[in-house]
Amino acid sequence: MLKRRFFRIFLFTLAALILLFSTLFLYLSRVAIVHPPQVPHSSYETTERNEISKGFYTLGNNWFRKSESGLFELYVEGTPYERGLVNGKLTRELVQHQETVFNDQINQIVPSRFYLHFLKYFVGWFNRDLEEQVTKEYREEIYGISKAASHDFDDIASPYQRILNYHAAHDIGHALQNMALVGCTSFAVWGDAAEDSTLTIGRNFDFFVGDQFAEDKVIAFYNPSEGNKFMMVTWGGMTGVLSGMNNQGLTVTINAAKSDIPTGSATPVSLVAREILQYAATIDEAYAIASKRKMFVAESFLIGSAKDHRAAVIEKSPDAIGRFDSNSNQIICTNHFQSNTLGDTDLNREHVKTSASLYRYHRVEELLKERKKTSPEQMAVILRDQRGKGNTDIGMGNEKAINQLVAHHSIIFQPEKLLVWISTSPWQLGKYVCYDLNNVFNKKLTTDHEIYDSAKTIRPDTFLNSRSYTDYRKFARYRFPFEPRTDMNPDSVVKWNPNSYHAYLLAADFFFDRKEYANAIPYYSEGLTKEIATEQERRHMEQNLETSKSKLQ
């Protein structure tokens, strides 16, 4: 009798749970649905691109090509929906390939189908109000691009909803991860610290979602029906800004800062940067735009302005905004806040103590101090620098280095001359090619030819020809936690990168996970003598070392 009663209670509880979860998923599937905006009809809806010559496409005045440098180049103009529609038609293969690469990487990081299904509904619920946080202009543009998206991922969401959500992927990943932040570096010089006194800005965008994701970089030139003409570095399907400059000589780059876990969606950082680039001409105007947008992560915007002849950092968190102006002729931005408003928060102070941000900041200071006047060529040298403070060897790929050998792109601006240099693969090691916005926006491209200024090209890094580079490429296979390590040889990993704490950490963890504690101990011990990027990694090594020793007692 007792067993039957228990069984009935169990069945009732199970049925209640199934009903609860079914109701929850039904609710999520309804609230998570995002409907496309109402858009005016465009003649481009029924017009296809023309392939003028192999790989060179046009659609109206818009065009798309691949440079000999390996960079793709795109020019679009017109109203929001038309821009997106044309963008998608011209770059269709890249839009679809980029989404495939992104989802393949997600499947590799999260191999469980159950968790992927949960993640789908979580993101849908989290971003349930995302559409309300994105301006009508950018919703229409994103909708136009989404017309080119593949239907292979319709089980996740509609093409429009997916492309819209991808614009917030950086913010969600940045806010939810407990690991060290991706370590972007940006800085600017002007006045007597710069060659010709010309405002010069450099930045590394150290964002890594696998090597494939960074293969197809697009240099996009926009001539919108409203606002400024501008250029940006992007990829297929992405209309937000990570690095860019407009025809007013205003530049925008973004650097992640430490965030609390968010409670709901807001305007994606890249779309705030896009609005600044499209509608601001001065630092004050950029600040006004940033002020009116709510974000759910903490971010720094390094703004360079030809009109102001200087640069400043706009710092923004979900709850506050601050501005940092240097009292000298240079400014540096890594991954911590510096303004009076946000620099003294508990979260920021803790991040400064435990991350690689302040160390990297001081390394930039060192290198700028060595140079009396910094030119674009010298900017490239700094952006490629792999050494630590005091010019010490801290191993390849260290997050404390300016060049961490992961950059999606590296970029140099001279806003007063409307010149921009963009790195070619791999990372920032290939040549930097220079675009003159005066020429790009004043010419109509009807035949396939190079548009960058070859006379201003900055040569590739000589590191590419070294044995160290060859060794690093072998080491990099095991660098990230989502890369398979089943065939890893601990001795080889250390041999390839002998001054890297990370190499010793990988070797030690290899043995620790197999309970070979005697073999793990010397690797942890030696790794702890190296320059370690974050306190989190130091604690991991120290704790595992103590555990290994205790297991042998």
FENUR-V585557 format. One line per field, one symbol per residue. ss: DSSP state (2 for helix, 1 for strand, 0 for the rest). burial: # if it has 9 or more other C-alpha atoms within 8 Angstrom, else .. A space follows every 50 residues. Layout:
BEGIN
ss: ???
burial: ???
END
This chain:
BEGIN
ss: 02222222222222222222222222222220000000000022220001 11100111100111110000011111110222222222220222222222 22222222200022222222222222000222200222222222220000 00000000222222220022222222000000001111102221222001 11111000002222000111111100000111110000000011110001 11111100000000000022222222222000222222222000000011 11111000011111110000111100000111100000000000022222 22220022222222222222000102222222200000222000000000 00000000111111222011111000000001111122222200000000 00022201000222202222222222220000000000022222220000 22222222222220002222222222200000002222222222222222 200
burial: ........................#..##.###..........#....#. ##...####..######...######################.#####.. ##..###..##...##...##..########.##...############. ..#...############..#..##.....#.#########.###.#### #########...##.#########...####################.## #########..#..##############.####.###.##...####### #######.##########..####....#########.#.###....##. ##.###############.....###..##.########....####### ####.###########.########.###########..#.......#.. ..#...##.##.......#.##..#..#...........#..##.##.## ############...#############.#.#######..##.##..##. ...
END
